[in-house]
Amino acid sequence: MNNSVINFPLPANEPVKAYLAGSPERVALENELQRQSNLVVDIPIIIGGKEIRTGDTGQVTCPHDHKHVLATYHKVTAKEVEMAVEAAMEAHKQWSRTPWTTRAAIVMKMAELLATKYRPILNAATMLGQSKNIYQAEIDSACETIDFFRYNVHYASKIYGMQPKDGVGQINHTEYRPLEGFILAVTPFNFTSIASNLCMTPVLLGNVALWKPSTTSLLSNYYLMQLYKEAGLPDGVINFLPGSGALIGQVATQSKYFSGIHFTGSTATFNSLWRQAGENLGKYISYPRIVGETGGKDFIFVHPSADPKAVATAAFCGAYEFQGQKCSAASRMYIPKSLWPEVLADMKRMAAEVKMGDVTDPCNFINAVIDEASFDKCKSYIDFAGQAADAKVVMGGKCDKSVGWFVEPTVIETTNPHFKSMEEEIFGPILTVYPYDDDKVEETVELCNTTSPYGLTGAVFGRCRMAVEKITDALCYAAGNFYINDKPTGAVVGMQPFGGARASGTNDKAGGEFNLIRWIIPRVIKETLVSPTDYRYTYLK
Ligand code: NAD
């Protein structure tokens, strides 16, 4: 008998473990890194809980050691995508009607399992497969994923508790129904937590999903499927479909049961999915919910009153942690000419101190970019700047793909605020800097606001609070997540719900309740206690 009103209070954020040499978490992680390094996992398609192997396979390799094969995976064909739609709709019958507190209990169990048994497994897989160092893996595949689970349960309890008022002789209430079909979750390589969240937020609310994981994060994503199963998620609620995104997107958006996309990735991919949904609109039962967090060209704007040391640290960490492959990574900076020499010298000192290499060596601050395409893209921008009349590479710039996809932390300095790498997303460890005349703050703020089509993250640095206020206001639409005297990366669930507008997405703020609202269709029920039996209003009598 389930008749309790269960409270899920605002949780605390999962503490980031220190991983000091010899600590229990470090020993467990090292053992797991060794175990996974010696395996070649065979990753199946999972539909309705059943593992399917098509025999058409691809490989998952270590970005920092690209000859090291971590896994092979089986690619879907159109037939498996259609099977997944059927399995999802079958699961919908029960899951959508499962008491929400039961769904919440399963999600809370996921958090507990990940905080304990699965922590080294997910961290090791994210380190090896996505080339994150210990810290970057811990804050992503452990802490942020756990936070998404726990916070979403809390937000769901708030939403379910939002009820209309009663009137005289009537009872009103709102049922928060899941959507009447399946969600297509299309996830990026760069955060294991996002891969988890794009499925699990709709699923917590009673939805079912087809999950298209990124090929370059398949190892950690496959372990997520194991975690979900162990926590008690019924078969068919999430169907795991490795393979071509174009194919999966095309087949899924043809189905009449297609009821939403939960996407994170590049703007171009999102636009193509949106177009496909638009073209098939007449086929659907309902208007699909389309939620996408996409690219960025995130900035640091430095006022002449800023502390150069703070700017250098923010630029270095904001641009180069996880090799600049965070959607929020700083990739362009506007800095007064008077401050630039000192800031650049400090950044060069840091670059000389940090080491780059394999994730299993904890001394390495910088690891590899995700794949050869990303390596080539980074190199092409660096080469372009090296040959341009209005730009020069003033820090880093070396690229080496002999063992892994390594790109040095790089600064391009330009005299042209519209230089190619000031405008386009590269998604690698490359920061382009435009030093401006100290007396041209206002004009340069306007440049910052209008240079790129994106609006994801941005930061302003300055010790003059009034100037900072003015800049913050002028850049009101330039970023969905804005930072004052801090780097533009590192959003934490519950503290800085994340997302941007303009070409950066629909800004439905993962890590906050706004996102959850997209995955429900409310039904309002009015019950009249004694039904009227006379049609005449009093004025007629
Ligand atoms: P991507 O667009 O290449 O891939 C994202 C997903 O889409 C992958 O699963 C991919 O296989 C799939 N895909 C590719 N082509 C497809 C198609 N035609 N139809 C359907 N699916 C397709 O992005 P990525 O390289 O994995 O991630 C990097 C991008 O993600 C960057 O642009 C970054 O800014 C963005 N990102 C944004 C946020 C945010 O919150 N705004 C967060 C993380 C990453």
Residues whose N, C-alpha, C, O or C-beta is under 5 A from the ligand:
A	BS01	NAD	V186 T187 P188 F189 K212 P213 S214 T215 G245 A246 G249 T264 G265 S266 T267 T269 S272 E293 T294 G295 G296 C327 S504
